[in-house]
């Protein structure tokens, strides 16, 4: 019933910037927290940034000061502004959202978007 679609990934040079977007659609009554996670081969999926509906945020130590999560609640969209990118930021980035459909709260994942930081 719910679909999260990420976009904005691609190839970027070290030190560059990119902005990811995540749009939630479906029979959504309310959206709670939205966040971004990333995963590289051989490692578990890890939190990058999270923002609840009240504006509170949580960032991974490795991205603090470089990444910023924001939301446009009217458009059911979350963004991840990624600055000063490093090769170690290369990963598949996944959007996650806490969504109430009327039957209860559930977490949903997007399909992921590849971000490659390389010269």
Secondary structure, 3 states (H helix, E strand, C coil): CEEEEEECCEEECCCCCEEEEEEEEECCCEEEEEEEEEECCCCCCEEEEEECCCCCEEECCCCCCCEEEEEEHHHCEEEEEECCCCHHHCEEEEEEEEEECCCCEEEEECCCEEEEECC
